[in-house]
């Protein structure tokens, strides 16, 4: 399953695989939904929920069908479980290895563009120097209001679901290791990272519009519109780089998560655990 967003505005494939009961219309087309019910003879139904990793209240407000599926479930399966160790690794990876990277790797036009965008977000260039280019690109992939909510501590949908799962005593399982997810953002040459950053900065002028389009398509469960948004963003990059990003960010991760989800489903309920023995 490929759920797209605009470049680096990712997060529609956190998998919610819930061993329980719920409700979903069997006549609903596969390409026009956020929540899918999976059934087979002799087994309890499970559910797959596509999520946006954002704090927007329209996104975090769960529908009655999703609430029912969640409440009747024993296990929540996600990309990453954001425990203290995982958050520390993510934070460490975002810190720049060279605080002079802007001077060394950006030309005058790119530095001016970065300064202008930082001002729109009320962030100083001095603060951005402390971050890797990919982390800066990720920040500016959200509208200012969404980024401000995240920086103020408001949790996005996937983290809210994890908190609810922990509070209700559900099993919580990760399908990825933090190093694997980070590599999808970091395993690019210096030149490629700057190209991604530049494209992101140039697209900030329409970030509000793109986010609104993405949110609307997500709330309607329209995967065709979501994929169209992704294709528009990827088309702005060099074709070779665009192909590599799509493969690393979407194709490879979907395959790995599907394989691990299948392996996890084969375990008895009491044996459910984190991949890698965590």
VOMIZA-196857 format. One record per residue (C-alpha): z, y, x. Coordinates in Angstrom, 2 decimals. Last residue first. Example, Ala and Ser with C-alpha at 12.3 -4.5 7.8 and 13.67 -1.06 7.14 Angstrom:
residues 2
Z Y X
7.14 -1.06 13.67 $
7.80 -4.50 12.30 $
//
This chain:
residues 278
Z Y X
22.36 -4.75 13.28 $
20.89 -8.22 13.86 $
17.41 -7.05 14.82 $
16.52 -6.23 11.24 $
19.62 -5.28 9.23 $
21.34 -7.93 7.16 $
20.93 -10.09 4.07 $
22.58 -13.47 4.59 $
24.72 -13.43 1.42 $
21.65 -13.09 -0.81 $
19.85 -16.03 0.72 $
16.99 -15.01 3.01 $
13.36 -15.33 1.92 $
13.24 -11.75 0.66 $
14.11 -10.53 4.15 $
11.10 -12.27 5.66 $
8.80 -10.73 3.07 $
10.34 -7.30 3.64 $
9.93 -7.75 7.37 $
6.23 -8.51 7.06 $
5.67 -5.67 4.59 $
7.55 -3.24 6.82 $
5.49 -4.19 9.85 $
2.20 -3.90 7.97 $
3.12 -0.56 6.41 $
4.22 0.75 9.80 $
0.97 -0.22 11.50 $
-1.26 1.26 8.80 $
0.60 4.47 7.98 $
1.88 6.45 10.94 $
0.26 4.51 13.76 $
-3.10 3.83 12.10 $
-3.29 7.21 10.41 $
-2.34 8.96 13.63 $
-4.91 7.02 15.66 $
-7.68 7.74 13.18 $
-6.91 11.45 13.16 $
-6.92 11.50 16.96 $
-10.39 9.92 17.07 $
-11.68 12.15 14.27 $
-10.40 15.38 15.90 $
-8.16 16.94 13.30 $
-8.95 18.87 10.12 $
-10.09 15.70 8.34 $
-6.53 14.35 8.54 $
-5.31 17.12 6.25 $
-8.01 16.68 3.61 $
-7.66 12.88 3.73 $
-3.93 13.14 3.12 $
-4.44 15.37 0.09 $
-7.04 12.94 -1.28 $
-4.58 10.09 -0.74 $
-2.00 11.87 -2.86 $
-4.58 12.59 -5.57 $
-5.58 8.92 -5.70 $
-1.94 7.84 -5.71 $
-1.20 9.66 -8.97 $
2.42 8.87 -9.81 $
2.62 11.99 -11.97 $
5.69 13.16 -10.07 $
3.88 12.39 -6.81 $
0.71 14.24 -7.78 $
2.74 17.32 -8.78 $
4.81 17.18 -5.61 $
1.71 16.92 -3.42 $
-0.02 19.80 -5.18 $
3.10 21.96 -4.91 $
3.47 21.06 -1.23 $
-0.17 21.93 -0.58 $
0.17 25.30 -2.32 $
3.35 26.22 -0.45 $
1.90 25.03 2.85 $
-1.28 27.10 2.43 $
-0.74 29.70 5.15 $
1.18 27.08 7.11 $
-2.12 25.28 7.78 $
-2.78 27.07 11.08 $
0.67 26.15 12.35 $
0.12 22.50 11.48 $
-3.28 22.42 13.19 $
-1.75 23.98 16.29 $
1.11 21.46 16.36 $
-1.26 18.50 16.02 $
-3.50 19.86 18.78 $
-0.44 20.49 20.95 $
0.65 16.89 20.49 $
-2.84 15.67 21.34 $
-2.95 17.65 24.57 $
0.45 16.38 25.67 $
-0.70 12.82 24.98 $
0.49 10.94 21.92 $
3.20 8.37 21.36 $
5.71 10.79 19.80 $
5.30 10.71 16.02 $
4.65 7.00 15.35 $
6.90 6.24 18.32 $
9.83 7.76 16.44 $
9.50 5.19 13.67 $
9.58 2.30 16.09 $
12.51 3.68 18.07 $
14.51 4.14 14.86 $
14.14 0.48 13.97 $
12.30 -0.27 10.78 $
12.83 -2.32 7.62 $
16.41 -1.18 7.08 $
18.74 -2.97 4.63 $
21.56 -1.72 2.39 $
23.47 -4.19 0.22 $
24.94 -2.50 -2.85 $
28.59 -1.49 -3.13 $
28.16 1.31 -5.67 $
29.04 4.10 -3.24 $
26.82 2.59 -0.54 $
23.82 2.40 -2.86 $
24.37 5.94 -4.15 $
24.54 7.27 -0.59 $
21.34 5.41 0.28 $
19.59 6.84 -2.78 $
20.62 10.35 -1.76 $
19.26 9.65 1.71 $
15.88 8.66 0.27 $
15.74 11.70 -2.02 $
16.42 14.34 0.60 $
19.95 15.49 1.47 $
21.05 19.11 1.28 $
22.66 19.96 4.61 $
21.73 23.61 5.06 $
18.84 22.60 7.34 $
17.35 20.48 4.55 $
17.64 23.25 1.98 $
16.13 25.75 4.42 $
13.22 23.41 5.13 $
12.46 23.10 1.42 $
12.61 26.87 0.88 $
10.43 27.57 3.93 $
7.66 25.19 2.82 $
7.55 21.93 4.81 $
5.09 20.96 7.57 $
6.63 23.68 9.71 $
9.56 21.48 10.64 $
7.37 18.47 11.50 $
5.20 20.58 13.80 $
8.29 21.83 15.62 $
9.47 18.23 16.04 $
6.08 17.17 17.41 $
6.19 20.05 19.92 $
9.59 18.88 21.30 $
12.48 21.17 20.46 $
14.59 23.57 22.55 $
11.77 26.08 22.71 $
11.97 26.35 18.93 $
15.32 28.13 19.09 $
13.95 30.73 21.49 $
10.96 31.19 19.19 $
13.40 32.41 16.57 $
13.50 31.06 13.03 $
13.30 33.20 9.87 $
10.65 30.87 8.44 $
7.96 33.56 8.24 $
9.06 34.76 11.68 $
8.53 31.30 13.14 $
5.00 31.35 11.73 $
4.16 34.63 13.48 $
5.65 33.54 16.80 $
3.79 30.22 16.68 $
0.52 32.02 16.01 $
1.14 34.35 18.94 $
1.90 31.42 21.21 $
-1.26 29.63 20.05 $
-3.43 32.69 20.69 $
-1.92 33.20 24.16 $
-2.47 29.60 25.24 $
0.17 26.95 24.78 $
1.02 24.21 27.30 $
2.95 25.78 30.17 $
4.52 28.76 28.44 $
5.39 26.79 25.31 $
6.64 23.84 27.37 $
9.24 25.91 29.22 $
12.19 24.02 27.71 $
10.84 20.81 29.21 $
12.34 17.52 27.94 $
12.51 19.07 24.50 $
15.22 17.88 22.13 $
13.77 16.03 19.11 $
14.44 12.59 20.59 $
18.15 13.36 20.91 $
18.40 14.27 17.22 $
16.67 11.08 16.14 $
18.88 8.95 18.38 $
22.03 10.65 17.07 $
20.90 10.18 13.47 $
20.36 6.47 14.09 $
23.80 6.04 15.68 $
25.54 7.95 12.87 $
23.94 5.86 10.13 $
20.67 6.88 8.53 $
19.41 3.50 7.38 $
15.73 3.55 8.16 $
12.65 2.53 6.17 $
14.58 1.49 3.07 $
15.73 -1.67 1.27 $
18.38 -1.29 -1.43 $
20.07 -4.46 -2.65 $
22.09 -5.54 -5.72 $
20.07 -3.93 -8.50 $
20.82 -3.10 -12.12 $
21.76 0.49 -11.40 $
18.61 1.09 -9.38 $
16.19 -0.28 -11.95 $
17.94 1.63 -14.75 $
17.95 4.87 -12.77 $
14.26 4.42 -11.99 $
13.40 3.87 -15.67 $
15.62 6.81 -16.75 $
13.75 9.12 -14.35 $
15.45 10.24 -11.17 $
15.98 13.93 -10.38 $
15.47 14.00 -6.60 $
11.83 15.04 -6.93 $
12.30 17.97 -9.32 $
15.36 18.99 -7.29 $
13.28 19.40 -4.10 $
15.28 17.76 -1.32 $
12.38 15.97 0.35 $
11.61 12.53 1.75 $
9.13 11.76 -1.03 $
9.71 8.27 -2.38 $
7.56 5.37 -3.58 $
9.66 2.87 -5.49 $
9.15 -0.89 -5.31 $
11.11 -3.05 -7.72 $
12.38 -6.62 -7.80 $
12.47 -9.09 -10.66 $
14.80 -12.10 -10.56 $
13.18 -15.28 -9.36 $
12.13 -18.58 -10.94 $
8.62 -17.49 -11.81 $
7.49 -14.31 -10.13 $
8.03 -10.64 -10.80 $
7.47 -7.30 -9.11 $
8.12 -4.07 -11.03 $
6.47 -0.94 -9.63 $
7.83 2.60 -9.60 $
5.89 5.67 -8.54 $
2.94 4.99 -10.83 $
-0.78 5.53 -11.36 $
-2.59 3.33 -8.88 $
-1.10 0.07 -10.11 $
-2.19 0.81 -13.66 $
0.63 0.82 -16.25 $
0.19 -2.01 -18.74 $
3.31 -3.89 -17.61 $
5.43 -0.83 -18.48 $
8.47 -0.73 -16.26 $
12.06 -1.60 -17.03 $
14.88 -2.84 -14.89 $
16.61 -5.90 -13.56 $
18.02 -6.85 -10.23 $
16.96 -7.50 -6.67 $
15.81 -4.03 -5.68 $
13.11 -3.34 -3.15 $
13.01 0.45 -2.72 $
10.52 0.94 0.07 $
10.28 4.29 1.77 $
6.55 4.70 1.53 $
6.04 8.25 0.32 $
7.67 9.81 3.32 $
5.23 11.96 5.17 $
4.47 15.61 5.38 $
3.24 14.95 8.93 $
-0.34 15.63 7.83 $
-0.54 16.01 4.08 $
0.75 13.16 1.97 $
-0.41 9.58 1.69 $
0.80 6.41 -0.01 $
-0.94 3.37 1.42 $
0.00 0.00 0.00 $
//
